[in-house]
Every structure is written in structure tokens, then in C-alpha cells.
Amino acid sequence: MIKNIIFDIGRVLIGFEWKEYIRGLFDEETGQKVTDAIWKDGRWYELDRGVLRKEEILESFYQAEPELKQEIRETFDRVGECLLRRDYAIPWIEELKARGFAVYFLSNYSEHLMRANPHVLDFLPHMDGGVFSCYVKLIKPDPAIYLCLLEKYGLKAEECLFIDDREENVAAARELGMQTVRFESHEQARAVTDSI
């Protein structure tokens, strides 16, 4: 029996509209190079892991595209602009809680993003708790971060429904015994939570 709903945050409870953001800053070729410098080979995920200093992370971006150092820095400094608040987040959480579910988050998220646009996280006080990757120095899909959440709140995996937009993260949760939903849209995921 499901007692707990665990949400990912990015692209689930908030928008992370990177492509539109980059298109608003640069031409297509420059935008692709900046995107590759920041995202390729897992460099962005090291920011979410929270082990390296911000300047070390930036240096790894610069090394990938040395001639675009200024553009990369601008992209990084203004990244809060690609985070969008979703009007459905708080009502969805409140409806689940009214039905008796505990609601948590488990998110790969950096302190830099938190500072860049804190407004989009206005649903956090409505939740029963959660784990940000940057504070535990672990990132999904490492099973250790899921176990960190379960242990912190005394949850049983088989009593949890985990909702995430990335298949590898959903698969890791399933391996631990959670029920899962790969988020494709609010309507699609909401239909699942309405049915339990």
C-alpha cells in the first residue's frame, strides 16, 4: 500500500527550460557549444553533487570551450532564468496530503540553482521533507541517495511511489522496491496519483 509520494523537482514540480533559455541568449551554433560545455560528460551533475567548489565547476566548463568563457559564465550566472514555477505544484501536493499521503522530494539540485531562483521552490514548505543532492554529496541514480531519504524519514521502499522524468532515476528506485512513474506531463502523472 502506498503511503508516501516522492517527487523529483526539475522538470516535474518546476520547469527547467534550458533550450528556450539558451536560444534567448545566443545563436544556434554558440548555444550548442555552450550547452555541450556545461552538460556533456556529466559536468553539470558535479554541480548537483556539491563536492567541488563553484569555480572548479566553471573551470571544467571553460576547458571544454575555452573561446567561449564569457558566454559560459553569463549562462551560468543567469541560469535562474530557465527555472519556471509550475502553478500545479502546491495544489497537487496539498491534495495528496489531504488524502493522507506523506509527500517528499528527492532531487539532483545545486545550491547555485537554489540561490539563482528561490521563488520556484515555493512548494517546499508544503512538503513533509526531502533530500537535495548537494547537501548529501550524492546524485541519482546512485542507490545511496534513495536510501538516504528512506533512512532519514523511516520510510519503507514498498510504501513509496517515486515520480521522476529520467528513466535511469526511475529504474534505480524500482530496483530498491519502490513503485514508480516516469513523468511525461502533469496530466499523465496526476492520473496515476489520482488512481492510488
Residue frames relative to the residue before (quaternion, step in Angstrom):
aa qw qx qy qz dx dy dz
M 1.0000 0.0000 0.0000 0.0000 0.00 0.00 0.00
I 0.3857 -0.7330 0.5146 0.2215 3.58 -0.81 1.00
K 0.0770 -0.8003 0.5946 0.0079 3.54 -0.86 1.06
N 0.7839 0.2714 -0.1009 0.5492 3.55 1.20 -0.60
I 0.1666 -0.7489 0.6339 0.0979 3.54 -1.06 0.85
I 0.0975 -0.7950 0.5985 0.0175 3.57 -0.79 1.09
F 0.1532 -0.8120 0.5617 0.0409 3.55 -0.64 1.17
D 0.3758 -0.5794 0.6666 0.2805 3.45 -1.36 0.54
I 0.4136 -0.7118 0.5023 0.2645 3.61 -1.19 0.33
G 0.7480 0.4139 -0.2419 0.4590 3.61 0.52 -1.16
R 0.8370 0.0807 -0.1401 0.5227 3.56 -0.83 1.14
V 0.6536 0.4237 -0.3312 0.5325 3.57 1.27 0.37
L 0.8097 0.1558 -0.0692 0.5616 3.60 0.53 -1.16
I 0.7510 0.1658 -0.1596 0.6189 3.58 1.30 -0.18
G 0.4703 -0.6277 0.5250 0.3303 3.54 -1.28 0.29
F 0.0756 -0.7459 0.6591 0.0599 3.55 -1.15 0.69
E 0.0043 0.8664 -0.4935 0.0759 3.51 0.36 1.37
W 0.0763 -0.8656 0.4949 0.0092 3.53 0.63 1.22
K 0.6802 0.5113 -0.3140 0.4212 3.60 0.79 -0.99
E 0.6657 0.4878 -0.3032 0.4764 3.57 0.92 -0.86
Y 0.6163 0.5525 -0.3273 0.4558 3.57 1.06 -0.82
I 0.6896 0.4760 -0.2791 0.4690 3.58 0.82 -1.00
R 0.6322 0.5336 -0.3356 0.4505 3.59 0.99 -0.80
G 0.6653 0.5077 -0.2990 0.4585 3.58 1.11 -0.63
L 0.6944 0.4751 -0.2677 0.4694 3.57 1.25 -0.34
F 0.8420 0.1011 0.0380 0.5285 3.56 0.84 -1.03
D 0.5919 -0.5052 0.4669 0.4200 3.53 -1.37 0.14
E 0.7243 -0.4824 0.2773 0.4073 3.57 -1.25 0.42
E 0.6816 0.4951 -0.3005 0.4473 3.60 0.86 -0.93
T 0.6698 0.4785 -0.2997 0.4823 3.58 0.89 -0.92
G 0.6397 0.5435 -0.3219 0.4380 3.56 0.95 -0.86
Q 0.6609 0.4987 -0.3101 0.4673 3.58 0.97 -0.83
K 0.6519 0.5126 -0.3172 0.4601 3.59 0.97 -0.81
V 0.6487 0.5009 -0.3150 0.4786 3.58 0.98 -0.83
T 0.6364 0.5283 -0.3224 0.4604 3.58 0.96 -0.86
D 0.6680 0.4940 -0.3040 0.4662 3.59 0.89 -0.91
A 0.6452 0.5349 -0.3265 0.4371 3.58 0.95 -0.86
I 0.7263 0.4341 -0.2396 0.4761 3.56 0.99 -0.83
W 0.8018 0.3511 -0.1509 0.4593 3.60 0.87 -0.95
K 0.6202 0.5815 -0.3693 0.3753 3.60 0.96 -0.76
D 0.8415 0.1903 -0.1590 0.4799 3.55 -1.20 0.67
G 0.6429 -0.6021 0.3172 0.3515 3.58 1.10 0.65
R 0.3266 0.7780 -0.4960 0.2049 3.60 1.19 0.27
W 0.6419 0.5304 -0.3346 0.4411 3.62 0.95 -0.82
Y 0.6476 0.5467 -0.3265 0.4185 3.58 1.00 -0.79
E 0.5771 0.5592 -0.3830 0.4556 3.57 1.20 -0.38
L 0.5798 0.5470 -0.3649 0.4812 3.57 1.19 -0.51
D 0.6641 0.5010 -0.2893 0.4735 3.58 0.97 -0.90
R 0.6339 0.5505 -0.3319 0.4300 3.58 1.06 -0.72
G 0.2965 -0.8209 0.4509 0.1868 3.57 1.17 -0.55
V 0.4675 0.6764 -0.4515 0.3465 3.59 1.14 0.48
L 0.7362 0.3831 -0.2148 0.5149 3.57 0.93 -0.95
R 0.5352 -0.5976 0.4837 0.3500 3.55 -1.22 0.50
K 0.6680 -0.5178 0.3598 0.3952 3.56 -1.21 0.57
E 0.6717 0.5018 -0.3084 0.4494 3.60 0.90 -0.86
E 0.6168 0.5287 -0.3462 0.4692 3.59 1.10 -0.60
I 0.6359 0.5176 -0.3178 0.4761 3.56 1.02 -0.80
L 0.6558 0.5085 -0.3084 0.4650 3.57 0.89 -0.92
E 0.6340 0.5385 -0.3321 0.4448 3.57 0.96 -0.81
S 0.6405 0.5069 -0.3332 0.4710 3.60 1.02 -0.72
F 0.6106 0.5260 -0.3465 0.4799 3.61 1.09 -0.65
Y 0.6715 0.5132 -0.2953 0.4455 3.58 0.88 -1.00
Q 0.6364 0.5417 -0.3341 0.4358 3.58 0.96 -0.81
A 0.6364 0.5374 -0.3273 0.4461 3.58 1.09 -0.66
E 0.7931 0.0393 0.0089 0.6078 3.61 1.08 -0.75
P 0.1469 -0.8575 0.4851 0.0888 3.62 0.47 1.18
E 0.6802 0.5030 -0.3019 0.4395 3.59 1.05 -0.71
L 0.7062 0.4206 -0.2575 0.5079 3.59 1.27 -0.13
K 0.1787 0.8316 -0.5092 0.1312 3.56 1.13 0.59
Q 0.6702 0.5014 -0.3013 0.4568 3.60 0.88 -0.93
E 0.6708 0.5005 -0.2961 0.4603 3.58 0.93 -0.90
I 0.6387 0.5191 -0.3209 0.4687 3.56 1.02 -0.79
R 0.6597 0.5074 -0.3107 0.4591 3.56 0.93 -0.87
E 0.6421 0.5149 -0.3250 0.4657 3.59 0.97 -0.82
T 0.6383 0.5313 -0.3163 0.4586 3.57 0.97 -0.89
F 0.6739 0.5015 -0.2799 0.4648 3.55 0.93 -0.96
D 0.6959 0.4906 -0.2810 0.4429 3.58 0.87 -0.95
R 0.7580 0.3720 -0.1931 0.4998 3.59 1.07 -0.70
V 0.3190 0.8155 -0.4523 0.1694 3.59 1.30 0.10
G 0.5351 0.6345 -0.4026 0.3859 3.59 1.16 -0.43
E 0.5836 0.6075 -0.3590 0.4018 3.57 1.20 -0.50
C 0.6853 0.4676 -0.3064 0.4667 3.62 1.13 -0.39
L 0.5801 0.5535 -0.3791 0.4619 3.60 1.30 0.01
L 0.0665 -0.8191 0.5697 -0.0078 3.56 -0.74 1.07
R 0.4360 -0.6813 0.5295 0.2557 3.54 -0.97 0.93
R 0.2278 -0.7585 0.5960 0.1328 3.58 -1.05 0.80
D 0.4475 -0.7255 0.4631 0.2429 3.57 -0.66 1.15
Y 0.6606 0.5377 -0.3200 0.4147 3.60 1.09 -0.56
A 0.5054 0.7066 -0.4162 0.2686 3.61 1.15 -0.49
I 0.7284 0.4309 -0.2655 0.4619 3.61 0.62 -1.06
P 0.6620 0.4859 -0.3427 0.4564 3.67 0.78 -0.78
W 0.6333 0.5345 -0.3334 0.4495 3.61 0.98 -0.80
I 0.6598 0.5004 -0.2962 0.4759 3.57 0.91 -0.96
E 0.6847 0.4951 -0.2903 0.4493 3.59 0.84 -0.96
E 0.6413 0.5146 -0.3304 0.4634 3.59 1.02 -0.73
L 0.6431 0.5106 -0.3226 0.4708 3.59 0.99 -0.77
K 0.6601 0.4985 -0.3105 0.4683 3.57 0.96 -0.82
A 0.6338 0.5331 -0.3281 0.4543 3.59 1.03 -0.76
R 0.6693 0.4731 -0.2879 0.4954 3.58 1.20 -0.52
G 0.6394 -0.5803 0.3071 0.4002 3.59 1.29 0.09
F 0.5214 0.6287 -0.4246 0.3907 3.58 1.24 0.10
A 0.3456 -0.6430 0.6263 0.2737 3.54 -1.27 0.50
V 0.1775 -0.8042 0.5644 0.0568 3.59 -0.97 0.88
Y 0.0275 -0.8059 0.5886 -0.0583 3.55 -0.76 1.16
F 0.2641 -0.7231 0.5997 0.2185 3.55 -1.36 0.09
L 0.0430 -0.7402 0.6697 0.0407 3.52 -1.30 0.54
S 0.1334 0.8476 -0.4834 0.1734 3.54 -0.15 1.29
N 0.3518 -0.6379 0.6388 0.2477 3.50 -1.22 0.73
Y 0.2438 0.7664 -0.5320 0.2648 3.56 -0.26 1.30
S 0.2927 -0.7808 0.5327 0.1447 3.57 -0.97 0.88
E 0.6053 -0.5333 0.4420 0.3922 3.54 -1.27 0.38
H 0.5873 0.5799 -0.3678 0.4284 3.58 1.08 -0.67
L 0.6753 0.4753 -0.2986 0.4784 3.61 0.91 -0.86
M 0.6116 0.5555 -0.3543 0.4380 3.59 1.01 -0.76
R 0.7023 0.4506 -0.2639 0.4838 3.56 0.94 -0.90
A 0.6299 0.5856 -0.3311 0.3881 3.58 1.08 -0.77
N 0.7993 -0.0776 0.0693 0.5918 3.59 1.06 -0.69
P 0.0858 -0.8454 0.5258 0.0368 3.62 0.35 1.19
H 0.5319 0.6672 -0.3914 0.3445 3.59 1.16 -0.57
V 0.6618 0.5359 -0.3205 0.4150 3.59 1.00 -0.82
L 0.6734 0.4815 -0.2876 0.4815 3.60 1.25 -0.34
D 0.2884 0.8067 -0.4816 0.1846 3.59 1.17 0.44
F 0.5823 0.5866 -0.3695 0.4246 3.61 1.25 -0.16
L 0.4833 0.7126 -0.4265 0.2772 3.61 1.16 -0.43
P 0.6699 0.4970 -0.3353 0.4378 3.67 0.84 -0.75
H 0.6297 0.5420 -0.3270 0.4503 3.58 1.24 -0.35
M 0.6422 0.5321 -0.3138 0.4539 3.59 1.28 -0.28
D 0.5488 -0.6350 0.4480 0.3079 3.54 -1.30 0.38
G 0.7519 -0.2943 0.1812 0.5613 3.58 1.27 -0.08
G 0.0583 0.8086 -0.5848 0.0261 3.52 -1.29 -0.18
V 0.3634 -0.7076 0.5674 0.2127 3.51 -1.39 -0.03
F 0.1865 -0.7325 0.6475 0.0965 3.52 -0.99 1.00
S 0.5597 -0.6457 0.4127 0.3153 3.56 -0.88 0.98
C 0.6682 0.5418 -0.3194 0.3974 3.59 0.86 -0.91
Y 0.6815 0.4864 -0.2946 0.4607 3.61 1.15 -0.48
V 0.7428 0.3525 -0.2223 0.5239 3.60 1.17 -0.44
K 0.4023 -0.7585 0.4328 0.2748 3.59 1.37 0.04
L 0.5977 0.4927 -0.3655 0.5162 3.54 1.13 0.78
I 0.1237 -0.7888 0.5949 0.0930 3.57 -1.15 0.55
K 0.5362 -0.5767 0.5039 0.3551 3.52 -1.25 0.56
P 0.6070 -0.1141 -0.7799 -0.1012 1.63 -2.15 1.27
D 0.2384 0.7679 -0.5577 0.2062 3.63 1.07 0.54
P 0.4680 -0.6991 0.4548 0.2921 3.64 -0.63 1.02
A 0.5743 0.6250 -0.3786 0.3690 3.60 1.10 -0.61
I 0.6612 0.5044 -0.3362 0.4421 3.62 0.98 -0.66
Y 0.6110 0.5258 -0.3475 0.4790 3.60 1.12 -0.62
L 0.6598 0.5049 -0.3000 0.4688 3.55 0.98 -0.90
C 0.5831 0.5772 -0.3605 0.4438 3.56 1.12 -0.67
L 0.6685 0.4833 -0.2946 0.4824 3.59 0.93 -0.90
L 0.6649 0.5147 -0.3128 0.4418 3.58 0.84 -0.97
E 0.6901 0.4780 -0.2787 0.4665 3.57 0.92 -0.92
K 0.6312 0.5628 -0.3385 0.4127 3.58 0.95 -0.86
Y 0.8057 0.2639 -0.1151 0.5176 3.58 0.96 -0.87
G 0.4794 -0.7002 0.4232 0.3176 3.59 1.25 0.21
L 0.3527 0.7556 -0.4766 0.2784 3.57 1.04 0.80
K 0.3298 -0.6951 0.5995 0.2205 3.55 -1.26 0.55
A 0.5429 -0.6588 0.4118 0.3188 3.56 -0.78 1.04
E 0.6928 0.5012 -0.2883 0.4309 3.59 0.88 -0.92
E 0.6686 0.4685 -0.2982 0.4945 3.60 1.27 -0.19
C 0.6348 0.5376 -0.3095 0.4607 3.58 1.33 0.17
L 0.1743 -0.7145 0.6662 0.1235 3.51 -1.25 0.70
F 0.1490 -0.8066 0.5711 0.0322 3.56 -0.67 1.17
I 0.1105 -0.8013 0.5878 0.0114 3.57 -0.82 1.07
D 0.1640 0.7755 -0.5818 0.1822 3.59 -0.62 1.18
D 0.4654 -0.7003 0.4675 0.2729 3.58 -1.10 0.62
R 0.6937 0.4657 -0.2791 0.4733 3.62 1.18 -0.32
E 0.5029 -0.6956 0.4299 0.2800 3.56 -0.75 1.09
E 0.6553 0.5204 -0.3334 0.4343 3.61 0.93 -0.79
N 0.6477 0.5085 -0.3168 0.4707 3.58 1.11 -0.64
V 0.6317 0.5183 -0.3128 0.4841 3.55 1.08 -0.80
A 0.6514 0.5252 -0.3145 0.4482 3.59 0.95 -0.90
A 0.6472 0.5163 -0.3243 0.4575 3.60 0.97 -0.81
A 0.6428 0.5126 -0.3182 0.4720 3.59 1.00 -0.80
R 0.6367 0.5325 -0.3180 0.4582 3.57 1.00 -0.86
E 0.6303 0.5484 -0.3219 0.4455 3.58 1.01 -0.84
L 0.6886 0.4649 -0.2688 0.4873 3.58 1.13 -0.65
G 0.6379 -0.5728 0.3148 0.4073 3.59 1.26 -0.02
M 0.4975 0.6458 -0.4385 0.3784 3.58 1.26 0.14
Q 0.4175 -0.5978 0.5956 0.3372 3.52 -1.31 0.32
T 0.1454 -0.8316 0.5354 0.0250 3.56 -1.01 0.75
V 0.1122 -0.7295 0.6671 0.1010 3.49 -1.40 0.38
R 0.2506 -0.7166 0.6231 0.1883 3.55 -0.89 0.87
F 0.3589 -0.7668 0.5004 0.1813 3.54 -0.52 1.25
E 0.0567 -0.7793 0.6240 0.0066 3.53 -0.89 1.06
S 0.7691 -0.1042 0.0780 0.6258 3.54 1.13 -0.70
H 0.6413 -0.5075 0.3936 0.4199 3.56 -1.23 0.35
E 0.6599 0.5269 -0.3169 0.4318 3.57 0.88 -0.92
Q 0.6704 0.5064 -0.2922 0.4570 3.58 0.93 -0.93
A 0.7063 0.4418 -0.2703 0.4826 3.61 0.85 -0.94
R 0.6214 0.5503 -0.3327 0.4476 3.55 1.06 -0.75
A 0.6094 0.5519 -0.3518 0.4474 3.59 1.04 -0.69
V 0.6447 0.5086 -0.3182 0.4736 3.57 1.07 -0.74
T 0.6975 0.4607 -0.2952 0.4628 3.60 0.78 -0.95
D 0.6174 0.5457 -0.3445 0.4499 3.61 1.10 -0.59
S 0.7018 0.5001 -0.2572 0.4373 3.56 1.14 -0.68
I 0.6488 0.5193 -0.3396 0.4405 3.63 1.17 -0.16
